[in-house]
Amino acid sequence: MSNTGSLITGCRICDSVNLEPCLDLGQQPWCNHFLKGIEIGTEPFYPLRVVYCRDCCVVQLDCTVPKEVMFGDHTYLSGVTKSLGEHFRRVAKEVDFEFFRDIKHKSALDIGSNDGTQLKHFKALGYDVLGIEAAKTISKIANDAGIPTVNEFFDFDLARRLGRKFNIINAAGVFFHLENLHSATDGIKEMLHEDGVFIVQFLYMKFIVANCAFDQIYHEHLLYYNLQTVEALLNRHGLSMFDAYVSPIHGGSVIGYVTHQGKRHPTERLIALRQKEMEDSSNNFETYVQFAEATKRLKDGNLGYLDRAKRTGQRIFGFGAPAKGNTLLNYFGVGIEYIDCLVEKNELRRGLFSPGMHIPVVIERELKELPDLYYVLAWNFKEEILSNNRALIDRGIGFYFPIGPKNA
């Protein structure tokens, strides 16, 4: 089923109409729309196109799937992956030690708080915590786990209604989701304490390009940030990044520290990151043209590999059923003729099918037999996957990583 979605008329950050297409991944379903059996074939498809703003250099999708469709009750759980939980623990400890360790009464707000994994670590450090999560089922999971969570979309109106200030506001993997981007950013400024720190965690577009990680482009991710472009947004709303570093999580993310403009000077490591980004032409249109060409080559290489594996009689399972994996499967055109099933830990996806390619999801602990080869869609957790599955590797089961280093 085709659906045009809502096409933008100007840049999501600066409102410019000077937008230029740079990558087209075709018509795709919303990637987190895992299907019940009776829903197969009914899922809507939307354009998945990336455009470049000639004025502020941000890359973004030109089609918006309504937030109520994507985030009302999705099935992603951040607490499933051990390495992500460890990352959240480190972030909480770092920001607390650096800025708030001597404060007795301190508070943390998490926007897009999911199952409360990040806030659990702040709570353990003595913070009064609050989550904002749009997905109904996941909000209940967080509340049941003792993390107070408001089941609403975050924007300036909600910020005013809550009427609170927080020492720390966190947004992990959320800032590029925001359909109401400017209202939400105003809401962050409204709720951030005068000396507070906003932690913005986002996939680093520079690394998405370097890794050819095109699968991290999907309808939930409306914008793709480098430092230059996220700072353009923050500055428009009276906020300023004063420090940042690169984390390996999700294949390469920026952890940025932000506060009210004029409160703090930029650190040397932030200045160095900005300089490196400029030297690498990370915000140039030509860089994204080359990225699109590399994506086409990656498709050809992966289909060639899978064809050879099937010709030699190998049985292939997908490892993980991440949302981003559906971008890859749909763009490559990889369905059950290649992959028997997607093996997943997340219980919320039991008995479902991948959107578009309709590959069944099987819960890992319920597997009846093993494949000859795992095609790893959750490639961004490579080290954890290889460590946890060393016994299978020793038995001769292959692990193929379609992005990054290819096999084990």
C-alpha positions in Angstrom: 0.0 0.0 0.0 1.5 3.3 -1.0 1.2 6.5 1.1 2.9 9.8 0.3 3.1 11.0 3.9 3.6 14.7 4.4 6.3 16.4 2.2 8.2 19.3 3.7 8.2 22.7 2.1 11.4 24.0 3.7 14.4 23.0 5.8 13.5 21.6 9.2 16.1 23.7 10.9 16.5 27.0 9.0 13.3 27.0 6.8 15.2 27.4 3.6 13.6 26.1 0.4 17.0 25.5 -1.1 16.9 21.7 -0.8 18.6 19.2 -3.0 18.1 15.5 -3.2 21.2 13.4 -2.4 20.0 9.8 -1.6 16.9 7.9 -2.5 16.2 4.6 -0.8 12.9 4.1 -2.6 9.4 3.5 -1.2 9.6 1.8 2.2 7.3 0.9 5.1 7.8 2.5 8.5 10.6 0.3 9.8 9.2 -0.3 13.3 5.9 -1.4 12.0 6.4 -5.1 12.7 3.3 -7.0 11.5 0.9 -9.5 12.8 0.2 -12.3 10.3 -3.2 -10.9 9.3 -1.5 -7.5 8.6 1.0 -8.8 6.0 0.6 -6.8 2.8 -1.5 -4.0 4.3 1.4 -1.9 5.6 1.7 1.6 4.0 4.9 2.6 2.1 6.4 6.1 2.1 9.2 7.7 0.2 12.6 7.4 2.0 14.6 10.2 0.5 17.3 12.4 1.9 17.7 16.0 0.9 20.5 18.5 1.6 19.9 22.1 2.7 22.2 24.3 0.7 21.9 27.0 3.3 22.5 25.3 6.7 24.0 22.0 5.4 21.7 19.7 7.3 20.6 16.5 5.7 17.0 15.4 6.4 14.1 13.4 5.1 11.7 15.2 2.8 8.8 13.0 3.9 7.2 13.0 7.4 5.3 10.0 8.6 3.0 11.3 11.4 4.5 10.9 14.9 1.3 9.4 16.1 1.8 6.5 13.7 5.5 5.9 14.5 5.7 6.5 18.2 2.2 5.8 19.6 3.0 2.2 20.6 6.2 0.9 19.0 8.1 -2.2 20.1 11.7 -0.9 20.6 13.2 -1.5 24.1 16.5 0.1 25.0 17.0 -2.2 28.0 17.4 -5.3 25.9 21.0 -4.6 24.9 23.6 -4.9 27.6 26.2 -2.6 25.9 23.6 0.2 25.5 22.7 -0.1 29.2 26.4 0.2 30.0 26.7 3.2 27.8 23.8 4.9 29.6 25.5 4.1 33.0 28.7 5.7 31.9 27.0 8.9 30.6 25.1 9.3 33.9 28.3 8.8 36.0 30.3 11.2 33.8 27.8 14.1 33.8 27.1 13.7 37.5 30.8 13.6 38.5 31.7 16.6 36.2 28.8 18.9 37.1 26.5 17.8 39.9 28.3 15.6 42.4 28.2 18.2 45.2 24.5 19.1 44.8 22.1 17.4 47.3 18.8 17.9 45.6 19.2 17.2 41.9 16.9 16.2 39.1 17.0 14.5 35.7 14.5 14.6 32.8 14.8 12.1 29.9 12.9 12.9 26.7 12.0 9.8 24.8 12.8 7.8 27.9 11.7 4.4 26.5 11.7 1.8 29.3 13.6 4.0 31.7 17.0 2.5 31.2 18.9 5.8 31.2 16.9 7.2 34.2 17.6 4.1 36.3 21.2 5.1 36.3 20.4 8.7 37.3 18.1 7.4 40.0 20.9 5.2 41.4 23.0 8.4 41.7 20.4 10.1 43.8 18.5 12.1 41.2 14.8 12.8 41.2 13.8 11.5 37.8 11.1 11.9 35.3 10.6 10.4 31.8 8.6 11.6 28.8 7.7 8.7 26.5 5.1 8.7 23.7 4.7 4.9 23.4 1.9 3.7 25.7 3.1 0.1 26.4 6.7 1.2 27.0 5.6 4.0 29.3 3.8 1.4 31.4 6.9 -0.8 31.5 8.9 2.1 32.8 6.3 3.2 35.4 5.9 -0.4 36.6 9.7 -0.5 37.1 9.6 2.5 39.4 10.6 5.2 36.8 7.8 7.9 36.8 7.0 8.5 33.1 4.6 10.8 31.4 2.9 9.2 28.4 2.9 12.2 26.0 4.8 13.8 23.1 7.3 16.4 24.3 6.9 20.0 23.2 6.8 23.5 24.6 3.2 23.2 25.7 4.0 20.1 27.8 7.1 21.8 29.3 4.9 24.7 30.4 2.3 22.4 31.8 4.8 20.4 33.8 6.3 23.7 35.2 9.5 22.2 36.4 13.2 22.9 36.0 15.8 20.1 35.8 19.6 20.0 36.4 20.0 17.5 33.6 17.8 16.9 30.6 18.8 14.0 28.4 17.7 13.1 24.9 19.4 9.9 23.6 18.6 9.0 20.0 15.6 11.3 20.1 16.6 14.7 18.8 16.5 13.6 15.2 13.0 12.1 15.7 11.2 15.3 16.5 8.5 16.3 14.1 7.8 19.4 16.3 11.5 20.1 16.4 11.4 23.8 17.3 8.7 23.5 19.9 10.5 20.7 21.6 13.8 22.6 21.6 12.0 25.6 23.2 10.6 23.1 25.7 14.1 21.9 26.6 15.2 25.5 27.1 12.1 26.2 29.3 12.8 23.2 31.6 16.6 23.4 31.8 17.8 24.9 35.1 19.8 28.1 34.8 23.0 26.1 35.4 21.7 22.9 33.9 23.1 20.6 31.3 21.2 19.2 28.3 22.8 16.0 27.1 22.1 15.5 23.4 23.1 12.0 22.1 22.8 11.5 18.4 24.1 9.3 15.6 27.1 11.2 14.1 26.3 11.7 10.4 30.0 11.9 9.7 30.4 8.3 10.8 27.2 7.1 9.0 28.8 8.3 5.8 32.3 6.9 6.7 30.8 3.5 7.6 28.3 3.6 4.7 25.7 2.9 7.4 22.7 3.9 5.3 20.5 1.6 7.3 20.5 4.2 10.0 18.3 6.3 7.7 14.7 5.6 8.3 11.4 7.4 8.7 11.8 7.9 12.5 15.0 9.7 11.9 13.9 13.0 10.3 17.3 14.7 10.5 21.0 13.6 10.5 23.3 15.7 12.5 26.9 16.8 12.4 28.2 19.2 15.0 27.8 22.2 12.7 24.1 21.4 12.0 23.0 20.5 15.5 24.7 23.7 16.8 22.8 25.7 14.2 19.5 24.4 15.7 20.6 24.9 19.3 21.8 28.4 18.7 18.5 29.4 17.1 16.8 28.6 20.4 19.2 30.3 22.8 21.2 27.2 23.6 24.9 26.5 23.1 27.0 23.3 23.0 30.1 23.7 25.2 31.6 20.2 25.1 31.2 17.0 23.1 33.0 13.7 22.5 32.5 10.7 20.2 31.2 7.4 21.6 31.4 4.1 19.7 27.7 3.3 20.6 25.5 2.6 17.6 28.5 2.7 15.2 29.6 6.2 16.3 27.6 8.8 18.2 28.2 12.3 19.6 27.5 12.9 23.2 27.1 16.7 23.4 26.8 18.9 26.5 24.6 21.9 26.0 23.5 24.8 28.2 22.0 28.3 28.0 23.9 30.6 25.7 26.7 32.6 27.4 27.0 30.3 30.3 30.1 28.3 29.3 32.9 28.5 26.9 33.6 25.6 24.4 36.1 23.1 25.5 39.3 22.3 23.5 37.9 18.9 22.5 34.8 20.4 21.1 36.8 22.9 19.1 39.0 20.1 17.8 35.9 18.0 16.7 34.5 21.1 14.9 37.8 21.6 13.1 38.1 17.9 12.1 34.6 18.0 10.8 35.5 20.9 8.6 38.7 19.4 7.4 36.9 16.2 6.3 34.3 18.2 4.3 31.6 16.4 6.4 29.0 19.1 5.6 29.6 19.4 1.8 27.0 18.3 -0.7 29.6 16.3 -2.7 30.2 14.1 0.4 26.6 13.0 0.3 26.7 12.3 -3.4 29.6 10.0 -2.8 27.7 8.4 0.1 24.8 7.6 -2.2 27.2 5.9 -4.7 28.8 3.9 -2.0 25.4 2.7 -0.8 24.6 1.3 -4.3 28.0 -0.6 -4.3 27.2 -2.0 -0.9 23.9 -3.3 -2.1 25.6 -5.1 -5.0 28.2 -6.6 -2.8 25.7 -7.9 -0.2 23.4 -9.4 -2.8 26.4 -11.1 -4.4 27.4 -12.6 -1.0 23.9 -13.9 -0.2 23.5 -15.4 -3.7 26.8 -17.3 -3.3 25.7 -18.5 0.2 22.4 -19.8 -1.0 24.0 -21.5 -4.0 26.2 -23.5 -1.7 23.2 -24.6 0.3 23.7 -22.5 3.4 20.7 -21.8 5.7 20.7 -18.1 6.7 19.0 -16.5 9.7 19.0 -12.8 10.4 20.6 -11.9 13.7 18.4 -9.3 15.4 15.3 -7.5 14.2 16.3 -3.8 14.7 14.2 -1.2 13.1 17.2 -0.1 10.9 17.5 -3.6 9.6 14.3 -3.1 7.7 15.8 -0.2 5.8 18.6 -2.5 4.7 16.3 -5.5 3.9 13.8 -3.4 1.9 16.5 -1.4 0.0 18.4 -4.6 -0.8 15.2 -6.5 -1.6 16.2 -9.3 0.8 13.2 -11.5 1.9 12.5 -15.1 2.8 14.1 -16.3 -0.4 17.4 -15.5 1.4 16.7 -15.4 5.1 14.4 -17.9 7.0 13.8 -15.8 10.1 15.0 -12.9 12.2 16.3 -14.0 15.6 15.5 -11.5 18.3 15.6 -11.1 22.1 12.9 -8.5 22.4 9.7 -10.3 23.6 7.5 -7.6 22.2 8.3 -8.8 18.7 7.3 -12.5 19.3 5.3 -13.9 16.4 5.6 -10.7 14.2 6.9 -10.2 10.7 9.3 -7.6 9.3 7.5 -4.8 7.4 7.9 -5.0 3.6 9.9 -8.2 3.4 7.7 -10.2 5.8 10.4 -12.3 7.4 9.1 -14.0 10.6 10.6 -13.0 13.9 11.7 -15.8 16.3 12.6 -15.2 19.9 16.2 -16.4 20.4 15.6 -18.7 23.4 12.8 -20.5 21.4 14.9 -21.5 18.4 14.5 -25.2 17.5 17.5 -25.4 15.2 20.5 -23.3 14.2 21.5 -21.8 10.8 24.8 -22.2 8.9 25.1 -18.4 8.8 23.8 -15.4 10.7 23.3 -12.3 8.7 23.8 -9.7 11.4 21.4 -6.8 11.1 22.3 -5.5 14.6 25.9 -4.9 13.4 26.3 -1.9 15.6 26.6 -4.2 18.6 29.3 -6.4 17.0 31.6 -6.8 19.9 28.7 -7.9 22.3 27.3 -10.3 19.7 30.6 -12.0 19.0 31.5 -12.2 22.6 28.1 -13.8 23.5 28.2 -16.2 20.6 31.8 -17.5 20.7 30.5 -21.1 21.2 28.5 -20.9 18.0 31.4 -19.5 16.1 33.6 -22.3 17.4 31.0 -24.8 16.0 31.4 -23.3 12.5 28.4 -21.0 12.4 29.3 -17.9 10.4 28.4 -14.3 11.4 28.3 -11.9 8.4 28.2 -8.2 9.1 26.6 -6.4 6.1 28.1 -3.0 7.3 31.6 -2.6 8.7 34.0 -5.6 8.9 32.2 -8.4 7.3 32.5 -11.7 9.0 33.8 -13.8 11.9 
